[in-house]
Amino acid sequence: MSVLNGIKLLIDISLPLKDPVPIFSLVLFIILLAPIILRKFRIPSIIGLILAGMFIGDHGFKIIEKGSIDLFGKAGLLYIMFLAGLELDMTEFRKNRNRSMVFGAFTFFIPLILGYFVCTYLLHFNFMATLLVSSMFATHTLVAYPLASRLGITKNEAVTVAVGGTIITDTAVLVILAVITGAAAGNLNTDFWIRLSVSLIVFASIILWIFPMIGRWFFKKIKDDKTSHFIFVLALVFLAAFLAELAGVEGIIGAFLAGLALNQLIPHTSPLMNRIQFTGNALFIPFFLISVGMLVDLRVLLKGPEALLVAGSLTVMAIASKWLAAYFTQISFKYTPVQRNVIFGLSSAHAAATIAVILIGFNMGIIDEGVLNGTVVLILVTCLVSSFVTESAGRKLAIVEAERKPTAEDTQERILIPISGADRIEAMLDFAVMLKDPDSATPIYPLAVVQDDEEAKEKIPLTNRIMEKAVEHAAATESNVQVVTRIDLNVSDGIARAAKELMITDVILGRTDKTSTTDRLFGSIFGTTLDNVLHSVWETVYVCDFNYPLNATRKLVLVMPKNAEYEIGFSHYLQKIILLSKQVGARLLICCHHKTQAVIEAKLLQTKQSVDVIFKQFDEIEELLILSREITGNDLIVVISARKGTISYKPYFEGMSARLNKHFHDNNVILLYPEQTEIDYVEAGLQPEDLTLAPIQEQLANLNKLSKAVRRIFKGNKDSE
């Protein structure tokens, strides 16, 4: 009986499909197979999904009923705009906001002006239809943005300018659309303008001011529930889109602003960012591209010469005007032809906002069916052009970017994380991923040291389970991890030997126990004091006390003692702190001596680092507690300490961890010890100013001591060679 019912069910299935189960199954297979098949013909995967939508839609073989995937299609469009805002380098975006405004003006006014002449004198439209169609030329959709993201060029200035210009021109077009609809309905009066202006101001204030406050509070309170983090972000995105529609503009504006608002709360190397990108690229964005293809009806080209004229004119006008906008942007800012083509590729696709403008005009009787059909053809052609141009130019730009990066010798960093307990693994690994140069191929090394005693055999299985958790968490960030296990007489010796064997450059230590002031930042599980490790490990050491996730950081406060610029590891840790500030999306406040400030500014200028940094005069490390008035609970404090006998060492560093624990117990705190050589030229306790302030006899004595120390250094280096 069940077999007969199954056969009957198969017979009753008719096209188009209405049951969500076969619809969803079919779309998933299209998402899986279309890119794989077209990749063999070197056709971008985006085009494959659009073509697939053409075949299965109402204008193709009518396999899927119109409107069946509209929900996922709309979500995909919002997701594209959200990712565009989320992946922006906010420092670069702020630095290039004027350039984005210039490109936004070009890509808005050039299509609008040229469209006016074409629609008026070639197609003979009336004024309202001309204004509507011309504004449609000005809008564009970042259909090819996933290609740029996959090629790793989203931080390039050309992409940043294109994304910023997109939101400017789309906002302007959607405001014009609101004006057109108001005029058509006879509501274009003073109340209309007041209502529109106030609603836009309130909407933008909620997204850009309240959303970050809510997000920072949520991430601090809900620390370990990764699923809740993802759902929370999605909820804010769709809430922002809804608020945008309430304000009288399209939801894509709200989604983009939500990306900007959450940009600083979601580090680009975090597991949450990985989940957001994976879900969008695997599900939502492909659904949107298929839904775009379902709008295309090639049969309109067979309706006579008038249809061909309208479709051809609209398409040529749309592509030419966007190319001119990219060209004038290139001339204005002296971009390369490759950067111009990337800007053109990203800004040439007309899809979501375009069809929204035209459908509203069609439903209100402003334009006829011919313009609607011509716009559908325009969508297909511009999406194809956008995909091909972005794919080609993006590859060339990625090669240029790769050639500018440091050589492999400059990026061979190795980070060691001695693991002391299961409760701090995730925080320490997240910190290591943020510190790690994204171009470095070396893995992160979690280290487990088991003390060699009669209980060693019992401890090893427990240690292995802890390390499995480290590997599992690292997999969520797609980070390369190599677990290291050592059996040694004590933990500090195990760390020192591992650092030498693996040629470690950075060691990250974390506290696990608050039972004593001495072990507050380091953790008693190591069975030793921090001094023992610092005397045997001469690389850069970070001693971390994390009370909440780093992505909730509002400001990174770097406190540097006098003469810090003379330390051997100065350049290395400065580069790491700058990278960390970018990853957590926090402004960098550097408290240092004016001589140190000059050196840092010179290095930033030399390396062309774009970082949002401000300086504060800070002469003596003893003034540390005075800074507490400028530090809030969401600030990350990084204090540069020093090993005894080094240039920047001060007796005040003794007991520094206890002071930080007492006065900044609610903050995330890092105590950083710069890299040193085992034999230091100031082992006698000399300071650079001693050679100028001391009497002549003392200067000669100091110079004699200094020369002896230097000779020992050269002798040690020669013996090692």
N, C-alpha and C positions, 0 to 999 in steps of 0.2 A: 504494500500500500504506500509506503514511504517513497519507494522508487517511482511509482506512478505520479505521486505528488511533485517529485522533483522534476520529472519530465514535463509535467504540465506547467510548472513554474518557468522552465526554460522556454517553452513554446509561447508563454504569455509575455515574455520580455519583448518590448518594442522600442523603436527609436523615435525620438531621442530618449536617452535614459533618464529616468526620474528617481530611481532608488539611489540614495546617497552612497550605499556600499559599492556597487559597481562603478559609479562615477568617480569616487575617491580612488578606487583601485586602478582605474584606467589612467587617471591623471598622474598617479605615482609612477606607473610604468612609463608614461611619456617623459616625466622628469628624469627618470633613470636612463632611458634608451636614447632619447633625442640628442642630447649632447654627445653621447658616445659615438653614435652613427655619424653625425655631422663633423665631429672632430677629425675623422679620417679624411674629410674633404677640406680641412683647414677652415671650416666655417665656425664662427663664434657660437658658443652654446646658447647665447641669448636668442640668436636668430632661429635656431632649431626649435626653441619653445614657442616663439611667435608663429612660425610656420605650422607647428603642430596645432596651435589654437585655431588657425585658419581652417585646417582640415576637419576638426571635430566640431566646429561651431555651426551656428545657423546658416552661415553662408558657405559652408563646406558640405560634409556628409551628414550633418545634423545628428551626430552621435550623442552629444550632450546638449541638454535643453538650455536655452538662454537664461541667464540668471542663476544657474546651478552653483557656480563657484564665485559669485560676486563677493561674498563675504571674505573669502580667502584672497581674492584679487585686490579688494580694497585694503585689507590688512597688509598685503605685500607692498602696495604703493606707500603706505604709511611707514612700513619697515625700511624701505629704501631711503626715504627722507630722514628717518630717525638715525639710521646708520651714518648717513652723510654728516649729520651734526655731531654724532658720538665719536666718529673717527677723526674729526678735525683736530689738528694741533692748535690748541687755543692760543698759544703764544704767537704762532705764525699767523693765525687768523686775525688776532688783534693788530699785529704788525702790518698786515696786508689789507686791513679793512677798507682803507681808502682806494686801493686797487680793485678790490671787489666791488666797491660802489661805482668806480669808473666803468668796469666791465658790465656791471648791472645796468648802467645808463646806456652803454653802447648796445647791449643785447635787448634793451627795451625800446629805445627811441629809433634805432635804425630799422628794425622790422616794422615798427608802427608807422614811420614816415613813408618807407617804400611801399608798404602794404596799402597805405591810403591812396597813393597814385595808381597802383595796379588795380585795386578794387573800384576806384572811381572812373578811371579813363579806359581801362581794358575790359573789365567785367561789368561796368556800369551799375554798380550797386548804389542804393540810397545811403544817406549819411549814417543811419543807425547800423545798417548791415556792414558798411565800410569800417566803422569804428569797432564793431564786434570782431570781424574777421582779421583786421589789422592787429588788434590786441591778441588774437589767437596766435598770430605769427610770433609775437614777442615772447610768449610763454614756452617753456620746454620742461622736459622731465628727465631726471638723471637715470635713464634706463641703463646706460653703459657704466654706471658707477661701480657695480660689482666687478666688472672687468678691471677697472683701475685698482680696486681693493685687492683683487687676486694678484695683480702684478706688483703690488707693494709700492705704488707711487702716490698714495693718497696724501702724503705729507709734502709732496712737491708743491712749490708755489703756484704752478699753473693749475693744479687740481684744487687747491685752496681757493684761488681766485674764482674758478669756475663754479664751485659750490656756493661761495658767498654771493656771486652774481645771480645764481639761480633763485635764491630765496628773495633777492631784491626784485627781480623782474616778475617773478610769479606773484609776489605780494601786490606789486603795482597793477598787474593784469587783473587780479581778483578784485581789487578795489574798483577798477574801471568796470568790471562785470557787475559789481553791486550797484554802481552808479547807473549803468545801462538798464538793469532790471528795475531800479527805482524810478527812472525816467519813463520806462514803458508802462509802469503801473501808475504813473502820475503822482508819485510820492517824493519827488525830488525837491525838497524844501529845506528850510533851516533845521527843522527837527530831525530830518534824515541825517544831515551832516553832523549834528551834535551827537546823535545816537551812535553813529558809526565811529566817530573819533573816540568817544568815551569808552565804548566797548572794546576797541582795539588796545587802548592804553591799559585798561583793567586786565584784559586777557594776557598781554605781554608781561605785565607786572606779576601776575600769578605764576606764570610759567618760569620766568627767569629769576624770581626772588623767593617765592614760597616753595616751589618744587625742590631746589637744592637744600633748603632748611629741612623739609620733610625727609628727603633722601638721606641726609647726614644723620638725622636722628634715628631713622629706621636701621641703617647699617650698623650704628653703634649699639642699638638695643638687641637686634636680631643678628648675632654674630655668626652662628654656625649653620643656619638653615639655608643651604644653597638654593633649594627649590623656591623658598619664599622670596629670596632676592630676585630671582628671574621673574616670578609672577608679579612682584612689586613693580619692577621696571616696565613690564608690558602694560600693567594697569595704568601707570602714569602716562605712557605714550598714547594710549587710546583716550584717556581722560583729556589730555592736551588737545588731541584732534577734535574731540567733542566740544571743548571750550572754544576752539577756533571757529567752529561752525556756529556756535552761539554768538560769537563776536561778528559774524557776517563774512568770514573768509573761509577758504577751503581747509579741510583737516590737515593737508600736507604741511601747511605753515605751522600748525601746532606740533606736529610730529618732529619737524626740524628743530623748532625751539626747544622741545623736550630733550632732543639729543644734545643741544648746546648746554641746557641746564644740568644734565646728568653727566656731561663730559668729564668734569673734574672728580666725579664720584666713582667712575668705572675705569680703572687703569687699563691700558691697552693690552697688558700682558696678564691680566687677571683671569681666573676661571670663569667669572661671570661674563666678561667680554667674549671669551671663547664660546660660551653657550649661546649668547645673543647672536653672534655672527653665524654660528652653525645652524641654528634654527631658522634664521632668515634666509640664508643661502640654500638650505636644503628644502625648505617648505614654502614659506610665505612669498618670497620673491619669484620663484618659478610659477606659482599660481597666478601672480599678477601678470607675468609675461604671457602666459597662456590666455588669460582673459583679454589682453590687448589684441592678440591674434584673432580672437573670436569676433572682434569688432570689424575686421577687414572683410570687405566684399569686393572682389575683383570684377564682378559682373557689371559694376557701374561703368567700367571702361567700354562696355559693348552697347551702351545706350545712345551712341551717336557722337558726332564731332563736338557738340556743346559740352557734353560730360567730360570728354577728353580735354577740352580747352580749360574747363574749370579745374579739373583734377591736376592737369599739368602745370597750370599757372600757380595754383596754390602750393604745389610741391616745390617747384623751382624757386618760387619767392621765399618759401620757408628756409630752404637750404642756403640760398645765396645770401639772405640777410644775416643768418647766423654766422656764415663764413666771414662776411664783412665785419661783423662785431668782433670776432676773434682776431681778424687781421689788424683792425685799428687798436685793439688791446696789445697785440704784439708790437706794433710800432710805438705805442705810448710808453711801454715799459721795457723795450729792447729784449723781448723774449726770443728764443730760438724758434725756427720753423717747426721743430718737433713739439715744443710747448704750445705753439699756436694751434697745431693740429689736435693736441690733447684737449685744449679748451673748446675747439670746434666740435670734436667728437662728443664730448660730454654735454654740450649745450645744443646739439642739433636735433635731438630726438623729441618728437611731439607725441605725447600719449595722454596721460591722465588729465592734467589741467586743460589740455587742448580739447579733448572730447567733452569735458565738463562745460567749457565755454560754448562750444558749438551746439551741444544738446539743449542747453538753456535757451540759446538763441532760436533754435528750431522749434522748441515747444512754445515759445512766445510769438512765433510767426515772423521773426525778424529776418531769417534766412530760409531758403527753400531746400528741397530734398537734394538738389544738385550740389549745393555747397556741402551739405552733410556727407554725401557720398564721396565728394572730392577730398574732404577732410580725412575720411577713413583711409583712402589711398595714401594721402600725405603721411598718416601715422605709420603705415607699413614701410614706405620708402625711407622716411627719416630714421626710423628705428634700425633699419638695415644699414644705412649710411653711418649712423652713430656707432653701431657695434663694430663695423669694419674699420672705421677711422680710429676709434679708441683702441682697438686691439693692435693695430699696426703701429700707431704713434706711441702707445703705451709701452710696447716692447722696446722700442728705440729709447724712450725716456728711461726705462728701467735699466738698460745697459749703461746709459750715461751716468745715472745715479750710482750704479755699482762701481764704475771706474773712478768716481770721486771718493769712494770710501777708503778708509785706511787699509794698508796692506795687512796680510795675515799676521805678521810679526807684531803689529800694534794692537791686535785684538785677542792675543792668546792669554786671556784671563782664565783663572781657575778659582772657583768659589767652593770653600769647604764649610759645611754646617755640622758641627758636632751635635748630635741629637741626644738630649738628656731625658726626654719624656714624651709621651704621646700627645699631651694636651697642647703643646706649643709647636708641633711640626708644621701645621698649615701656615701659621703666621710667619715662621722663619723661612719656609720655602717661598711664600709669596714675596717676602722682602728680597730674597736672593734673586728671584726672577726679575724683579724691578731693577735691581742693581746690575744685572748681567747685560752686557752689550748684545743687542739682538743679532748682530752680525757675527758673533763669536760662535764657532762650532763646538767648542769644548763643553762637556756636560757640567752640571752642578753635582757636587759630591757630598751627599749626606753621610756622616760618619758616626758609627757606633763603636765606642770603646768599652770593652769588657775587662774589668780588673782581673788579673791573673791570680786567682786564689782558689780555695776548695769549692766555692760556689759558682765558678765560671761556667761549668757545664749546664747548670740550671738557669743561668742568666741568658745564655745564648739563644734558646728558643723564644724567650720573651723579647729579646732584642730584635730578632728576625721579624716578629709580628709587628713591632713598632716601625721597622723599616719598610714593611709592606704597605703600611698606611702612607708613608712618605712617597713611595712610588705611585700609589693610587692617586694621591692628590696632585702630584706632578703631571700625571697623564691628563688630568682635566685642563691643564694649561698648555698641553702639547710641548712640554719642556723636556729636554734631554737630561736624564738623571742617571748617575752611576753610583750605586750604593757601595760603601766601603765599610768593612768590619775589621777591627783590630783587637787583639788580646795583648795587654801590656801590664806592667807592674802598677802603673797609675794612669789616670785619665790624661793628665797634662803631658806626660811623655808620649802617650798614644797620639794625641793631637799634634804634637811637635813632629813626630816621625812621619805621620801621614802628610803633613804639610810639606815636608822635605821630599818625600817619595813622589808625590803628585805634582810638585812644583806649583804649589798653591800661591795665589796672589792676594786673596781676600779670605778672612776667617770670620764667620758670623757666629757669635755666641749669644745665648739667651738665658734668661733666668727661669727657674722652675720652682723656686722655694722662697717664701717671704719670711721664714722663721728668724732670720738674722739680718742685721744691717749689712754685714760684710758680704753676704751672698745674695743681697737683694737683686742685683742686676745679673749675676752670673749663675747662681744655682748651686746648691750644695751637693747635688747628685754627682758632680764631677769629683768630689772627694778632695778638692784642693782649692787654693785661692787663686784669684785672678793674676796675682803677681807671678806665680809659677809659670803660667801660660805665657805671659808677656815676656818673661826672660828667656823662653825657649822658642817662641814664635815671633819672628821679626817682620813678618808681612803685616799688611793693614788688617786691623782687628776691629770688629764692630761688636760692642756689647749692648744688647737690645733689651728693652723693657717695654713690651707692647701690651696696652690695656684695652685697645679696641682696634678694629681693622684700619689699615693705613689709608684706605680709600675715603675715609671720613675726614682726612686732613684738610684743614683750611689754609694753613700757612706753615712753611718749613723754616724754622729758625736755626740758622747755623752760627754757632758761637765759636770764635777762633781766638786763641791767645796771641799775645805779641810775639813776633818772629816766626809765626806759623809758616810763612812763605819760604823759610830757609830749610824746612824739613824735606827729607828725600822723597817722601810719599805725598807731598803737597799736591802736585798736578794730578796724580792718580785719584786721590779721594775727592778732589774738587770736581773732577769729571763725573765721578759716581754720584755726588750730591746733586749736581745739575740734572743728571739723568733721572734720579729719584724724584726730584721736584716736578719734572715733566710727567713722569709716570703717575704720580698721585694727583697731578693737576693743581698743585699748590704754588702760591707765590713764594719766592725765596727771599727771606730777610737775612742778610749777612751782617753780623755784629763783629767788627774787627778794627784793628789799628789802621790809620790812614795809609801807612806804607803798604800794608797787606791789601787794602782796597785797590791801590794803584796797580799792584801786580795782578790781581784778579781781573780788573778791567782790561788790562793789556792782554791777558790770556783769552778772555772772551772775544776781544777784537781780533786777535790773531787766529783763533779757531772758528770765528764767525758763528758762535753759538747764539741762538735765539732763545733767551730765557727771560722770564719776568722777574727781575731782581731789583731789590732796593738795599741800600747800605745804611748802617747805623754806626756812629763812632763808638768804639769800645776799646779802651786803652789797656785795661788790666783785667785779668781773669777773675780777680777778687770782686769785680763789679757785677758778677753773674746774677746775683739775686736781685739787683736793681731792675733787670729785664723782666722780672715776673709781672710788672705792671702792664707790659705790652703783650703778654702771652695769655691766650685763652685756652679753654679746655680742649679745643679741636686742633691745637697746634702740635706739630712734630718738632721736638727739640733735639738737635744734633750738637753735641759739645765735643770739640776737638781737644783731646787730652794729649799727654806725652809720656813716654817712658823716662824714668829717672836718668839724668845725665845728658839728655838731648837738648837741642838749642832752645826749644820753646818751653822746656819744663819749668814749673814753678812748684814750690812746696805746697801751695794751695791745692794741687791736684790730689794730694793724699786725702782720702776720705771723700772724694768727689761723688762717688756713687751714693753715699749716705746723704749728702746734701741734696742731690737731685731727687732722691726718694722722698725726702722730707718736704721739699718745697714744690715739686712738680709730680706728685704721686698720681694725679689723674691724667697726666699727659703720656703720650708715647715718647720715649726718651731713648736716644742712642749715644753711647759714649764711644768715641772713635779714637783709636790709637794709630797714627800714621806709620807707614813702612819705615824701617830703619835698617842700618847695617849693624852687624854684631859688634864691630869696633867703631865707635863713634869719635869724631875729632873733638867733641866737647866732653869727653869722659871725665875730665878734671873739673867739670862744672862751670866752664867758661861760657859767657854770653857774648854775642857780636859787639855790643857796646863797650865791653870791658877793655877792648884794645884801643879805644879812643878816650875813655874817661879816666883810666888809671894813670898814675905818674909814669915818667919815662922808665924808671927802673922796673916797675911792675910790668910795663908793656913788654920790655925785653924778656922778662921772665916768662910772661904768658906766650910770647912768640916762640920761645925755646920749647915750652911744653907743647904748643900747637904743632911745631915742626916735627917733634918726636912722634906725636900721634899720627900725623900724615904719613911719616916714613913707615910706621907700623901698618897703616892701611895699604900702602903700595906694596909692602913686603908680603902682606897676606894675600893680596890679589895676585902677585907674581907667583907665590907658592901654589895657589889654587890652579893657575894656568899650567 
